[in-house]
Each structure stands twice: as C-alpha cells, then as structure tokens.
Amino acid sequence: MTPLQLAQRPTPLQPLRRLSEATGAELWVKRDDLTGLGLSGNKVRKLEFLLADAVRMGADTVITCGGLQSNHARATAVAARQLGLQPVLLLRGEMPEVPDGNLLLDGLLGAEVHLCTPEQYREARGERMEALAADVRSRGGRPYVVPEGGSNGLGAMGFVRAAHEVAWQAPEGFDAVVVAVGSGGTLAGLALGADLGQVIGVSVCDDRRYFVAVVERIAEEAAAFGARALPPAGQGWDVLDGYQGPAYAVATPEIWSTIRTVARTEGLLLDPVYTGKAFHALLSEVEAGRLGGRVLFWHTGGAFGLFGRGRELT
C-alpha cells in the first residue's frame, strides 16, 4: 500500500552535546516531535498508512480512541480534516470546565467527541467504537476505525519505514535506541525495521510481559504487509518497565525534574505522559551503568500534554 504524505520527513537527527558531556554517554535525539504542528509526534507516521487505507476504502469518517489528552486522537482529527474526513473520538475521562491541550484542539477541529469512564474504556473500547461506526452507517456515512494509538500491523509499517530513515541518516547505527511505549505500534515497527541497535521500549503504563505480547501480536499482523519476522524479545529489542510512575499520565517529581533539566540543558520539550518517563529511564539507566555508548532517544512528541499541568510542574 502506498502511504500518504502527512508528516514532514525526514525528521532531524540531532546530538545532545551538553547532556552527553554531563552523562558520559553519546546521546542523540530523533526529532519526531517535528513531524508537523497539529500533526506533531510519532502517531502521524502510522496514520500515513492507516488513513491511506481509509481513503482507498472510500471512508468519509474516521473513528479512534484514547485518553482525554490523547496525542493520537488529536493527530487523527488533524489528519482527518486535512483529508476532508469527519473525526469521531472516543475519549476516557470527564470533560473539564475549560478544555486545554489536545482536548482544546479536538474541539477547535470540530471532532465529534464521546466520553466514557476508564472502566468502560478498558473493558469495551472496541465494542464502543464499533457502536459509533454503526451509528455513522445508520446516517449514511462510511466509517473507518483506527485502533488505539494507530497500533496494528498496518500502522506499525510507518515505523518500519522510519527505522530505514534513521539507517540512512546514521549508517553507523547506535548501541541502543530508547523510545516510550504506550500502545506498542512504534516499538513493533522499529523492532521490525532496519537494524539500528538494541531497541528499548520504556513502558509508560503496563509491564514488560504485557507489551512483549502486544508487540508480538502487531508483528504477526504486519507480516501481511511484508514485514520481516520479529526476533524474540531480548534479541534486538526489549521492553523496560519500572519507570511507569504511579499510573498512566501521572508523573513523579523525579520525572518532572528530568523534564525541567532537559528543557534547560538542551531546549528540548518533553511531556509527562510519554517522553518524560522514557528520557528519565534513559538517564537513570546510564547513571546505573546499564546503558552507555552511542544512544538514540526517539522523541515521540506530546508537547501539548504540558498544557494544563502547570501546578505539577511548579
């Protein structure tokens, strides 16, 4: 399948010189936070494949899901509008009195937002999205359902291609590539792509066992689109847990300290949901001597997630 051109690609590969000097490791960053403005972040690479499929199928509506401040939901809404499609979002949480961050942009884009409780989301988000699709069909529409995070075999192909992009930018490779993992598609695609070095997915919510199973499932689906066989966990890729914090989207004071340090040292903005946790893990593992050499941090975006979190930061 020929993907759409939605992202600004290739995204820059930049050295983090001051942090490298401070840590003793040679740190680099892949700036997927610069894939666009409304389309900033890693999700757009998956959407280039998924929404190409939606257009091919003649869809006029795109349905997806996520948290109230979902980067994926916001990126899907932006991409849908760029393609002339109606976005429909299933979001978990309660509507605040004054929307901000990604939720503010969802409203600005005119996305049709449906709310559910965390329990309803966890137990039946697939069924709820199918119900929304049935409602669209009843009104004469043609819906296309994008899974959480765009993380299925087709979406992961965006990061198979992204791995080849980095291999072209840095043919010498890395000792390790560190990336946040929240729905598994980005890690799966990188694990299936060109050999960049050991790919380490830092869990921001569930544990290693859960995400290894998710990556293996996505890899099986990706085989239908020409992806190579996935090596076993621990051979070229793995999942690191222990840095999730108290819960999804909840950051500890130590993670906020890392976010502050990286901003003031390198002018690089991290978020408390994904990249802040992953970069905190990177620095902690380097300090402990478990990670070193030439290390690439894959910046998956999420800066809009900083807004509305000022009380925590200060």
C-alpha positions as protocol buffer text, in pm:
chain_id: "A"
residue {
  index: 1
  type: MET
  ca { x: 0 y: 0 z: 0 }
}
residue {
  index: 2
  type: THR
  ca { x: 125 y: 347 z: -89 }
}
residue {
  index: 3
  type: PRO
  ca { x: 116 y: 565 z: 226 }
}
residue {
  index: 4
  type: LEU
  ca { x: 2 y: 925 z: 236 }
}
residue {
  index: 5
  type: GLN
  ca { x: 245 y: 1216 z: 278 }
}
residue {
  index: 6
  type: LEU
  ca { x: 128 y: 1378 z: 603 }
}
residue {
  index: 7
  type: ALA
  ca { x: 446 y: 1416 z: 809 }
}
residue {
  index: 8
  type: GLN
  ca { x: 737 y: 1649 z: 747 }
}
residue {
  index: 9
  type: ARG
  ca { x: 1003 y: 1389 z: 673 }
}
residue {
  index: 10
  type: PRO
  ca { x: 1281 y: 1308 z: 732 }
}
residue {
  index: 11
  type: THR
  ca { x: 1277 y: 1446 z: 1084 }
}
residue {
  index: 12
  type: PRO
  ca { x: 1613 y: 1572 z: 1217 }
}
residue {
  index: 13
  type: LEU
  ca { x: 1866 y: 1358 z: 1398 }
}
residue {
  index: 14
  type: GLN
  ca { x: 2045 y: 1580 z: 1647 }
}
residue {
  index: 15
  type: PRO
  ca { x: 2323 y: 1538 z: 1906 }
}
residue {
  index: 16
  type: LEU
  ca { x: 2255 y: 1627 z: 2268 }
}
residue {
  index: 17
  type: ARG
  ca { x: 2601 y: 1764 z: 2337 }
}
residue {
  index: 18
  type: ARG
  ca { x: 2556 y: 1911 z: 2685 }
}
residue {
  index: 19
  type: LEU
  ca { x: 2370 y: 1610 z: 2821 }
}
residue {
  index: 20
  type: SER
  ca { x: 2631 y: 1384 z: 2660 }
}
residue {
  index: 21
  type: GLU
  ca { x: 2906 y: 1571 z: 2841 }
}
residue {
  index: 22
  type: ALA
  ca { x: 2716 y: 1551 z: 3169 }
}
residue {
  index: 23
  type: THR
  ca { x: 2638 y: 1178 z: 3145 }
}
residue {
  index: 24
  type: GLY
  ca { x: 2942 y: 1036 z: 2965 }
}
residue {
  index: 25
  type: ALA
  ca { x: 2722 y: 869 z: 2702 }
}
residue {
  index: 26
  type: GLU
  ca { x: 2694 y: 991 z: 2342 }
}
residue {
  index: 27
  type: LEU
  ca { x: 2328 y: 1096 z: 2330 }
}
residue {
  index: 28
  type: TRP
  ca { x: 2128 y: 1171 z: 2016 }
}
residue {
  index: 29
  type: VAL
  ca { x: 1761 y: 1251 z: 1959 }
}
residue {
  index: 30
  type: LYS
  ca { x: 1533 y: 1164 z: 1667 }
}
residue {
  index: 31
  type: ARG
  ca { x: 1302 y: 1465 z: 1647 }
}
residue {
  index: 32
  type: ASP
  ca { x: 966 y: 1312 z: 1564 }
}
residue {
  index: 33
  type: ASP
  ca { x: 818 y: 1597 z: 1766 }
}
residue {
  index: 34
  type: LEU
  ca { x: 890 y: 1796 z: 1447 }
}
residue {
  index: 35
  type: THR
  ca { x: 672 y: 1594 z: 1209 }
}
residue {
  index: 36
  type: GLY
  ca { x: 441 y: 1899 z: 1199 }
}
residue {
  index: 37
  type: LEU
  ca { x: 248 y: 2127 z: 1435 }
}
residue {
  index: 38
  type: GLY
  ca { x: -100 y: 1980 z: 1467 }
}
residue {
  index: 39
  type: LEU
  ca { x: 48 y: 1656 z: 1335 }
}
residue {
  index: 40
  type: SER
  ca { x: 346 y: 1657 z: 1570 }
}
residue {
  index: 41
  type: GLY
  ca { x: 461 y: 1328 z: 1715 }
}
residue {
  index: 42
  type: ASN
  ca { x: 501 y: 965 z: 1626 }
}
residue {
  index: 43
  type: LYS
  ca { x: 134 y: 894 z: 1552 }
}
residue {
  index: 44
  type: VAL
  ca { x: 140 y: 1062 z: 1213 }
}
residue {
  index: 45
  type: ARG
  ca { x: 377 y: 801 z: 1071 }
}
residue {
  index: 46
  type: LYS
  ca { x: 118 y: 532 z: 1150 }
}
residue {
  index: 47
  type: LEU
  ca { x: -166 y: 747 z: 1019 }
}
residue {
  index: 48
  type: GLU
  ca { x: 6 y: 783 z: 682 }
}
residue {
  index: 49
  type: PHE
  ca { x: -59 y: 411 z: 628 }
}
residue {
  index: 50
  type: LEU
  ca { x: -391 y: 379 z: 809 }
}
residue {
  index: 51
  type: LEU
  ca { x: -559 y: 678 z: 650 }
}
residue {
  index: 52
  type: ALA
  ca { x: -431 y: 576 z: 307 }
}
residue {
  index: 53
  type: ASP
  ca { x: -634 y: 260 z: 367 }
}
residue {
  index: 54
  type: ALA
  ca { x: -933 y: 472 z: 478 }
}
residue {
  index: 55
  type: VAL
  ca { x: -915 y: 681 z: 160 }
}
residue {
  index: 56
  type: ARG
  ca { x: -876 y: 366 z: -53 }
}
residue {
  index: 57
  type: MET
  ca { x: -1194 y: 226 z: 106 }
}
residue {
  index: 58
  type: GLY
  ca { x: -1390 y: 547 z: 38 }
}
residue {
  index: 59
  type: ALA
  ca { x: -1440 y: 640 z: 404 }
}
residue {
  index: 60
  type: ASP
  ca { x: -1585 y: 978 z: 496 }
}
residue {
  index: 61
  type: THR
  ca { x: -1548 y: 940 z: 875 }
}
residue {
  index: 62
  type: VAL
  ca { x: -1254 y: 828 z: 1092 }
}
residue {
  index: 63
  type: ILE
  ca { x: -1317 y: 687 z: 1441 }
}
residue {
  index: 64
  type: THR
  ca { x: -1048 y: 636 z: 1703 }
}
residue {
  index: 65
  type: CYS
  ca { x: -997 y: 638 z: 2079 }
}
residue {
  index: 66
  type: GLY
  ca { x: -764 y: 745 z: 2358 }
}
residue {
  index: 67
  type: GLY
  ca { x: -733 y: 936 z: 2681 }
}
residue {
  index: 68
  type: LEU
  ca { x: -884 y: 1279 z: 2729 }
}
residue {
  index: 69
  type: GLN
  ca { x: -550 y: 1436 z: 2630 }
}
residue {
  index: 70
  type: SER
  ca { x: -465 y: 1177 z: 2365 }
}
residue {
  index: 71
  type: ASN
  ca { x: -193 y: 1285 z: 2122 }
}
residue {
  index: 72
  type: HIS
  ca { x: -312 y: 1014 z: 1885 }
}
residue {
  index: 73
  type: ALA
  ca { x: -673 y: 1136 z: 1889 }
}
residue {
  index: 74
  type: ARG
  ca { x: -562 y: 1494 z: 1821 }
}
residue {
  index: 75
  type: ALA
  ca { x: -332 y: 1388 z: 1536 }
}
residue {
  index: 76
  type: THR
  ca { x: -609 y: 1173 z: 1387 }
}
residue {
  index: 77
  type: ALA
  ca { x: -851 y: 1465 z: 1399 }
}
residue {
  index: 78
  type: VAL
  ca { x: -599 y: 1695 z: 1228 }
}
residue {
  index: 79
  type: ALA
  ca { x: -515 y: 1441 z: 959 }
}
residue {
  index: 80
  type: ALA
  ca { x: -883 y: 1366 z: 902 }
}
residue {
  index: 81
  type: ARG
  ca { x: -962 y: 1732 z: 844 }
}
residue {
  index: 82
  type: GLN
  ca { x: -668 y: 1764 z: 605 }
}
residue {
  index: 83
  type: LEU
  ca { x: -821 y: 1480 z: 404 }
}
residue {
  index: 84
  type: GLY
  ca { x: -1177 y: 1615 z: 419 }
}
residue {
  index: 85
  type: LEU
  ca { x: -1296 y: 1347 z: 663 }
}
residue {
  index: 86
  type: GLN
  ca { x: -1504 y: 1379 z: 981 }
}
residue {
  index: 87
  type: PRO
  ca { x: -1319 y: 1277 z: 1302 }
}
residue {
  index: 88
  type: VAL
  ca { x: -1508 y: 1091 z: 1575 }
}
residue {
  index: 89
  type: LEU
  ca { x: -1324 y: 1037 z: 1904 }
}
residue {
  index: 90
  type: LEU
  ca { x: -1397 y: 806 z: 2197 }
}
residue {
  index: 91
  type: LEU
  ca { x: -1212 y: 956 z: 2495 }
}
residue {
  index: 92
  type: ARG
  ca { x: -1187 y: 829 z: 2851 }
}
residue {
  index: 93
  type: GLY
  ca { x: -1236 y: 1081 z: 3129 }
}
residue {
  index: 94
  type: GLU
  ca { x: -1459 y: 1371 z: 3226 }
}
residue {
  index: 95
  type: MET
  ca { x: -1492 y: 1693 z: 3029 }
}
residue {
  index: 96
  type: PRO
  ca { x: -1321 y: 1977 z: 3220 }
}
residue {
  index: 97
  type: GLU
  ca { x: -1486 y: 2312 z: 3267 }
}
residue {
  index: 98
  type: VAL
  ca { x: -1228 y: 2470 z: 3036 }
}
residue {
  index: 99
  type: PRO
  ca { x: -1067 y: 2239 z: 2776 }
}
residue {
  index: 100
  type: ASP
  ca { x: -695 y: 2274 z: 2717 }
}
residue {
  index: 101
  type: GLY
  ca { x: -409 y: 2096 z: 2543 }
}
residue {
  index: 102
  type: ASN
  ca { x: -506 y: 1826 z: 2294 }
}
residue {
  index: 103
  type: LEU
  ca { x: -870 y: 1838 z: 2401 }
}
residue {
  index: 104
  type: LEU
  ca { x: -887 y: 2207 z: 2312 }
}
residue {
  index: 105
  type: LEU
  ca { x: -756 y: 2126 z: 1964 }
}
residue {
  index: 106
  type: ASP
  ca { x: -1007 y: 1841 z: 1924 }
}
residue {
  index: 107
  type: GLY
  ca { x: -1284 y: 2094 z: 1982 }
}
residue {
  index: 108
  type: LEU
  ca { x: -1128 y: 2351 z: 1750 }
}
residue {
  index: 109
  type: LEU
  ca { x: -1121 y: 2087 z: 1476 }
}
residue {
  index: 110
  type: GLY
  ca { x: -1488 y: 2008 z: 1530 }
}
residue {
  index: 111
  type: ALA
  ca { x: -1426 y: 1646 z: 1623 }
}
residue {
  index: 112
  type: GLU
  ca { x: -1733 y: 1457 z: 1743 }
}
residue {
  index: 113
  type: VAL
  ca { x: -1628 y: 1362 z: 2098 }
}
residue {
  index: 114
  type: HIS
  ca { x: -1783 y: 1080 z: 2301 }
}
residue {
  index: 115
  type: LEU
  ca { x: -1675 y: 1030 z: 2662 }
}
residue {
  index: 116
  type: CYS
  ca { x: -1659 y: 713 z: 2870 }
}
residue {
  index: 117
  type: THR
  ca { x: -1526 y: 613 z: 3210 }
}
residue {
  index: 118
  type: PRO
  ca { x: -1184 y: 449 z: 3245 }
}
residue {
  index: 119
  type: GLU
  ca { x: -1359 y: 122 z: 3331 }
}
residue {
  index: 120
  type: GLN
  ca { x: -1580 y: 136 z: 3022 }
}
residue {
  index: 121
  type: TYR
  ca { x: -1277 y: 219 z: 2809 }
}
residue {
  index: 122
  type: ARG
  ca { x: -1067 y: -65 z: 2947 }
}
residue {
  index: 123
  type: GLU
  ca { x: -1339 y: -327 z: 2917 }
}
residue {
  index: 124
  type: ALA
  ca { x: -1518 y: -235 z: 2594 }
}
residue {
  index: 125
  type: ARG
  ca { x: -1346 y: 35 z: 2388 }
}
residue {
  index: 126
  type: GLY
  ca { x: -1351 y: -186 z: 2079 }
}
residue {
  index: 127
  type: GLU
  ca { x: -1721 y: -251 z: 2111 }
}
residue {
  index: 128
  type: ARG
  ca { x: -1790 y: 118 z: 2176 }
}
residue {
  index: 129
  type: MET
  ca { x: -1601 y: 222 z: 1862 }
}
residue {
  index: 130
  type: GLU
  ca { x: -1792 y: -38 z: 1659 }
}
residue {
  index: 131
  type: ALA
  ca { x: -2117 y: 107 z: 1800 }
}
residue {
  index: 132
  type: LEU
  ca { x: -2006 y: 452 z: 1688 }
}
residue {
  index: 133
  type: ALA
  ca { x: -1928 y: 310 z: 1344 }
}
residue {
  index: 134
  type: ALA
  ca { x: -2274 y: 152 z: 1328 }
}
residue {
  index: 135
  type: ASP
  ca { x: -2427 y: 488 z: 1414 }
}
residue {
  index: 136
  type: VAL
  ca { x: -2232 y: 655 z: 1132 }
}
residue {
  index: 137
  type: ARG
  ca { x: -2352 y: 389 z: 889 }
}
residue {
  index: 138
  type: SER
  ca { x: -2712 y: 440 z: 1003 }
}
residue {
  index: 139
  type: ARG
  ca { x: -2676 y: 805 z: 898 }
}
residue {
  index: 140
  type: GLY
  ca { x: -2544 y: 706 z: 556 }
}
residue {
  index: 141
  type: GLY
  ca { x: -2177 y: 755 z: 639 }
}
residue {
  index: 142
  type: ARG
  ca { x: -1876 y: 536 z: 561 }
}
residue {
  index: 143
  type: PRO
  ca { x: -1666 y: 496 z: 878 }
}
residue {
  index: 144
  type: TYR
  ca { x: -1311 y: 371 z: 917 }
}
residue {
  index: 145
  type: VAL
  ca { x: -1196 y: 262 z: 1265 }
}
residue {
  index: 146
  type: VAL
  ca { x: -836 y: 333 z: 1368 }
}
residue {
  index: 147
  type: PRO
  ca { x: -720 y: 134 z: 1674 }
}
residue {
  index: 148
  type: GLU
  ca { x: -582 y: 294 z: 1989 }
}
residue {
  index: 149
  type: GLY
  ca { x: -253 y: 465 z: 1908 }
}
residue {
  index: 150
  type: GLY
  ca { x: -279 y: 353 z: 1547 }
}
residue {
  index: 151
  type: SER
  ca { x: -110 y: 39 z: 1673 }
}
residue {
  index: 152
  type: ASN
  ca { x: -183 y: -254 z: 1445 }
}
residue {
  index: 153
  type: GLY
  ca { x: 18 y: -427 z: 1175 }
}
residue {
  index: 154
  type: LEU
  ca { x: -55 y: -166 z: 909 }
}
residue {
  index: 155
  type: GLY
  ca { x: 17 y: 129 z: 1136 }
}
residue {
  index: 156
  type: ALA
  ca { x: 346 y: -28 z: 1251 }
}
residue {
  index: 157
  type: MET
  ca { x: 470 y: -17 z: 891 }
}
residue {
  index: 158
  type: GLY
  ca { x: 517 y: 357 z: 941 }
}
residue {
  index: 159
  type: PHE
  ca { x: 796 y: 277 z: 1185 }
}
residue {
  index: 160
  type: VAL
  ca { x: 945 y: 3 z: 973 }
}
residue {
  index: 161
  type: ARG
  ca { x: 997 y: 282 z: 724 }
}
residue {
  index: 162
  type: ALA
  ca { x: 1112 y: 522 z: 999 }
}
residue {
  index: 163
  type: ALA
  ca { x: 1388 y: 278 z: 1102 }
}
residue {
  index: 164
  type: HIS
  ca { x: 1517 y: 284 z: 743 }
}
residue {
  index: 165
  type: GLU
  ca { x: 1509 y: 665 z: 758 }
}
residue {
  index: 166
  type: VAL
  ca { x: 1746 y: 662 z: 1057 }
}
residue {
  index: 167
  type: ALA
  ca { x: 1967 y: 397 z: 895 }
}
residue {
  index: 168
  type: TRP
  ca { x: 2011 y: 639 z: 603 }
}
residue {
  index: 169
  type: GLN
  ca { x: 2079 y: 933 z: 838 }
}
residue {
  index: 170
  type: ALA
  ca { x: 2321 y: 743 z: 1063 }
}
residue {
  index: 171
  type: PRO
  ca { x: 2457 y: 432 z: 885 }
}
residue {
  index: 172
  type: GLU
  ca { x: 2699 y: 369 z: 1174 }
}
residue {
  index: 173
  type: GLY
  ca { x: 2399 y: 288 z: 1395 }
}
residue {
  index: 174
  type: PHE
  ca { x: 2369 y: 307 z: 1774 }
}
residue {
  index: 175
  type: ASP
  ca { x: 2435 y: 92 z: 2075 }
}
residue {
  index: 176
  type: ALA
  ca { x: 2074 y: 146 z: 2184 }
}
residue {
  index: 177
  type: VAL
  ca { x: 1755 y: 322 z: 2074 }
}
residue {
  index: 178
  type: VAL
  ca { x: 1520 y: 428 z: 2355 }
}
residue {
  index: 179
  type: VAL
  ca { x: 1152 y: 502 z: 2290 }
}
residue {
  index: 180
  type: ALA
  ca { x: 838 y: 534 z: 2503 }
}
residue {
  index: 181
  type: VAL
  ca { x: 585 y: 254 z: 2459 }
}
residue {
  index: 182
  type: GLY
  ca { x: 217 y: 310 z: 2533 }
}
residue {
  index: 183
  type: SER
  ca { x: 26 y: 112 z: 2270 }
}
residue {
  index: 184
  type: GLY
  ca { x: 311 y: -87 z: 2115 }
}
residue {
  index: 185
  type: GLY
  ca { x: 298 y: 8 z: 1747 }
}
residue {
  index: 186
  type: THR
  ca { x: 605 y: 231 z: 1744 }
}
residue {
  index: 187
  type: LEU
  ca { x: 821 y: -25 z: 1923 }
}
residue {
  index: 188
  type: ALA
  ca { x: 692 y: -305 z: 1698 }
}
residue {
  index: 189
  type: GLY
  ca { x: 772 y: -111 z: 1381 }
}
residue {
  index: 190
  type: LEU
  ca { x: 1123 y: -22 z: 1497 }
}
residue {
  index: 191
  type: ALA
  ca { x: 1186 y: -383 z: 1601 }
}
residue {
  index: 192
  type: LEU
  ca { x: 1078 y: -495 z: 1252 }
}
residue {
  index: 193
  type: GLY
  ca { x: 1277 y: -230 z: 1066 }
}
residue {
  index: 194
  type: ALA
  ca { x: 1641 y: -177 z: 977 }
}
residue {
  index: 195
  type: ASP
  ca { x: 1897 y: -276 z: 1242 }
}
residue {
  index: 196
  type: LEU
  ca { x: 1973 y: 42 z: 1436 }
}
residue {
  index: 197
  type: GLY
  ca { x: 2099 y: -123 z: 1756 }
}
residue {
  index: 198
  type: GLN
  ca { x: 1912 y: -264 z: 2056 }
}
residue {
  index: 199
  type: VAL
  ca { x: 1564 y: -104 z: 2058 }
}
residue {
  index: 200
  type: ILE
  ca { x: 1441 y: -47 z: 2415 }
}
residue {
  index: 201
  type: GLY
  ca { x: 1076 y: 39 z: 2469 }
}
residue {
  index: 202
  type: VAL
  ca { x: 1015 y: 212 z: 2802 }
}
residue {
  index: 203
  type: SER
  ca { x: 673 y: 117 z: 2935 }
}
residue {
  index: 204
  type: VAL
  ca { x: 465 y: 416 z: 3045 }
}
residue {
  index: 205
  type: CYS
  ca { x: 174 y: 211 z: 3180 }
}
residue {
  index: 206
  type: ASP
  ca { x: 164 y: -170 z: 3169 }
}
residue {
  index: 207
  type: ASP
  ca { x: 452 y: -411 z: 3235 }
}
residue {
  index: 208
  type: ARG
  ca { x: 707 y: -589 z: 3018 }
}
residue {
  index: 209
  type: ARG
  ca { x: 506 y: -910 z: 2984 }
}
residue {
  index: 210
  type: TYR
  ca { x: 203 y: -720 z: 2856 }
}
residue {
  index: 211
  type: PHE
  ca { x: 395 y: -518 z: 2597 }
}
residue {
  index: 212
  type: VAL
  ca { x: 602 y: -809 z: 2471 }
}
residue {
  index: 213
  type: ALA
  ca { x: 273 y: -984 z: 2390 }
}
residue {
  index: 214
  type: VAL
  ca { x: 137 y: -668 z: 2223 }
}
residue {
  index: 215
  type: VAL
  ca { x: 446 y: -626 z: 2005 }
}
residue {
  index: 216
  type: GLU
  ca { x: 435 y: -993 z: 1905 }
}
residue {
  index: 217
  type: ARG
  ca { x: 69 y: -960 z: 1804 }
}
residue {
  index: 218
  type: ILE
  ca { x: 132 y: -646 z: 1598 }
}
residue {
  index: 219
  type: ALA
  ca { x: 430 y: -813 z: 1430 }
}
residue {
  index: 220
  type: GLU
  ca { x: 213 y: -1107 z: 1326 }
}
residue {
  index: 221
  type: GLU
  ca { x: -33 y: -863 z: 1167 }
}
residue {
  index: 222
  type: ALA
  ca { x: 249 y: -671 z: 997 }
}
residue {
  index: 223
  type: ALA
  ca { x: 368 y: -986 z: 820 }
}
residue {
  index: 224
  type: ALA
  ca { x: 67 y: -949 z: 590 }
}
residue {
  index: 225
  type: PHE
  ca { x: 215 y: -619 z: 470 }
}
residue {
  index: 226
  type: GLY
  ca { x: 562 y: -755 z: 401 }
}
residue {
  index: 227
  type: ALA
  ca { x: 733 y: -707 z: 738 }
}
residue {
  index: 228
  type: ARG
  ca { x: 1011 y: -948 z: 832 }
}
residue {
  index: 229
  type: ALA
  ca { x: 982 y: -1198 z: 1116 }
}
residue {
  index: 230
  type: LEU
  ca { x: 1015 y: -1049 z: 1463 }
}
residue {
  index: 231
  type: PRO
  ca { x: 1315 y: -1172 z: 1666 }
}
residue {
  index: 232
  type: PRO
  ca { x: 1239 y: -1293 z: 2020 }
}
residue {
  index: 233
  type: ALA
  ca { x: 1229 y: -1029 z: 2293 }
}
residue {
  index: 234
  type: GLY
  ca { x: 1582 y: -963 z: 2416 }
}
residue {
  index: 235
  type: GLN
  ca { x: 1730 y: -1016 z: 2070 }
}
residue {
  index: 236
  type: GLY
  ca { x: 1742 y: -673 z: 1908 }
}
residue {
  index: 237
  type: TRP
  ca { x: 1452 y: -532 z: 2108 }
}
residue {
  index: 238
  type: ASP
  ca { x: 1302 y: -544 z: 2454 }
}
residue {
  index: 239
  type: VAL
  ca { x: 1069 y: -368 z: 2698 }
}
residue {
  index: 240
  type: LEU
  ca { x: 1194 y: -190 z: 3008 }
}
residue {
  index: 241
  type: ASP
  ca { x: 950 y: -139 z: 3294 }
}
residue {
  index: 242
  type: GLY
  ca { x: 986 y: 14 z: 3637 }
}
residue {
  index: 243
  type: TYR
  ca { x: 955 y: 373 z: 3515 }
}
residue {
  index: 244
  type: GLN
  ca { x: 576 y: 388 z: 3473 }
}
residue {
  index: 245
  type: GLY
  ca { x: 521 y: 610 z: 3776 }
}
residue {
  index: 246
  type: PRO
  ca { x: 200 y: 582 z: 3982 }
}
residue {
  index: 247
  type: ALA
  ca { x: -26 y: 546 z: 3676 }
}
residue {
  index: 248
  type: TYR
  ca { x: -65 y: 630 z: 3309 }
}
residue {
  index: 249
  type: ALA
  ca { x: -25 y: 1007 z: 3252 }
}
residue {
  index: 250
  type: VAL
  ca { x: 86 y: 1057 z: 3614 }
}
residue {
  index: 251
  type: ALA
  ca { x: 446 y: 1171 z: 3660 }
}
residue {
  index: 252
  type: THR
  ca { x: 655 y: 1159 z: 3975 }
}
residue {
  index: 253
  type: PRO
  ca { x: 854 y: 1462 z: 4097 }
}
residue {
  index: 254
  type: GLU
  ca { x: 1167 y: 1289 z: 3964 }
}
residue {
  index: 255
  type: ILE
  ca { x: 1020 y: 1273 z: 3614 }
}
residue {
  index: 256
  type: TRP
  ca { x: 920 y: 1640 z: 3632 }
}
residue {
  index: 257
  type: SER
  ca { x: 1277 y: 1715 z: 3739 }
}
residue {
  index: 258
  type: THR
  ca { x: 1406 y: 1535 z: 3429 }
}
residue {
  index: 259
  type: ILE
  ca { x: 1164 y: 1729 z: 3207 }
}
residue {
  index: 260
  type: ARG
  ca { x: 1290 y: 2054 z: 3359 }
}
residue {
  index: 261
  type: THR
  ca { x: 1656 y: 1955 z: 3328 }
}
residue {
  index: 262
  type: VAL
  ca { x: 1628 y: 1853 z: 2962 }
}
residue {
  index: 263
  type: ALA
  ca { x: 1443 y: 2174 z: 2876 }
}
residue {
  index: 264
  type: ARG
  ca { x: 1705 y: 2391 z: 3047 }
}
residue {
  index: 265
  type: THR
  ca { x: 2005 y: 2195 z: 2921 }
}
residue {
  index: 266
  type: GLU
  ca { x: 1908 y: 2127 z: 2559 }
}
residue {
  index: 267
  type: GLY
  ca { x: 1595 y: 2336 z: 2492 }
}
residue {
  index: 268
  type: LEU
  ca { x: 1410 y: 2009 z: 2429 }
}
residue {
  index: 269
  type: LEU
  ca { x: 1048 y: 1984 z: 2546 }
}
residue {
  index: 270
  type: LEU
  ca { x: 933 y: 1653 z: 2692 }
}
residue {
  index: 271
  type: ASP
  ca { x: 586 y: 1561 z: 2818 }
}
residue {
  index: 272
  type: PRO
  ca { x: 484 y: 1392 z: 3146 }
}
residue {
  index: 273
  type: VAL
  ca { x: 295 y: 1107 z: 2980 }
}
residue {
  index: 274
  type: TYR
  ca { x: 546 y: 951 z: 2739 }
}
residue {
  index: 275
  type: THR
  ca { x: 876 y: 1121 z: 2662 }
}
residue {
  index: 276
  type: GLY
  ca { x: 943 y: 1249 z: 3014 }
}
residue {
  index: 277
  type: LYS
  ca { x: 918 y: 897 z: 3154 }
}
residue {
  index: 278
  type: ALA
  ca { x: 1124 y: 747 z: 2873 }
}
residue {
  index: 279
  type: PHE
  ca { x: 1402 y: 1005 z: 2900 }
}
residue {
  index: 280
  type: HIS
  ca { x: 1406 y: 969 z: 3277 }
}
residue {
  index: 281
  type: ALA
  ca { x: 1456 y: 595 z: 3223 }
}
residue {
  index: 282
  type: LEU
  ca { x: 1739 y: 663 z: 2977 }
}
residue {
  index: 283
  type: LEU
  ca { x: 1925 y: 890 z: 3220 }
}
residue {
  index: 284
  type: SER
  ca { x: 1867 y: 652 z: 3512 }
}
residue {
  index: 285
  type: GLU
  ca { x: 1994 y: 352 z: 3315 }
}
residue {
  index: 286
  type: VAL
  ca { x: 2304 y: 544 z: 3202 }
}
residue {
  index: 287
  type: GLU
  ca { x: 2373 y: 654 z: 3558 }
}
residue {
  index: 288
  type: ALA
  ca { x: 2338 y: 295 z: 3679 }
}
residue {
  index: 289
  type: GLY
  ca { x: 2584 y: 175 z: 3415 }
}
residue {
  index: 290
  type: ARG
  ca { x: 2330 y: -45 z: 3237 }
}
residue {
  index: 291
  type: LEU
  ca { x: 2321 y: 176 z: 2927 }
}
residue {
  index: 292
  type: GLY
  ca { x: 2600 y: 360 z: 2754 }
}
residue {
  index: 293
  type: GLY
  ca { x: 2793 y: 424 z: 2437 }
}
residue {
  index: 294
  type: ARG
  ca { x: 2604 y: 581 z: 2149 }
}
residue {
  index: 295
  type: VAL
  ca { x: 2235 y: 610 z: 2243 }
}
residue {
  index: 296
  type: LEU
  ca { x: 1944 y: 744 z: 2036 }
}
residue {
  index: 297
  type: PHE
  ca { x: 1634 y: 879 z: 2209 }
}
residue {
  index: 298
  type: TRP
  ca { x: 1327 y: 866 z: 1982 }
}
residue {
  index: 299
  type: HIS
  ca { x: 1124 y: 1177 z: 2063 }
}
residue {
  index: 300
  type: THR
  ca { x: 759 y: 1086 z: 2006 }
}
residue {
  index: 301
  type: GLY
  ca { x: 620 y: 1437 z: 2062 }
}
residue {
  index: 302
  type: GLY
  ca { x: 346 y: 1519 z: 2312 }
}
residue {
  index: 303
  type: ALA
  ca { x: 430 y: 1882 z: 2395 }
}
residue {
  index: 304
  type: PHE
  ca { x: 59 y: 1972 z: 2400 }
}
residue {
  index: 305
  type: GLY
  ca { x: 37 y: 1745 z: 2704 }
}
residue {
  index: 306
  type: LEU
  ca { x: 234 y: 2002 z: 2906 }
}
residue {
  index: 307
  type: PHE
  ca { x: -52 y: 2249 z: 2895 }
}
residue {
  index: 308
  type: GLY
  ca { x: -281 y: 2232 z: 3193 }
}
residue {
  index: 309
  type: ARG
  ca { x: -8 y: 2067 z: 3403 }
}
residue {
  index: 310
  type: GLY
  ca { x: 148 y: 2386 z: 3540 }
}
residue {
  index: 311
  type: ARG
  ca { x: 54 y: 2312 z: 3902 }
}
residue {
  index: 312
  type: GLU
  ca { x: 250 y: 1985 z: 3889 }
}
residue {
  index: 313
  type: LEU
  ca { x: 550 y: 2144 z: 3719 }
}
residue {
  index: 314
  type: THR
  ca { x: 579 y: 2422 z: 3973 }
}
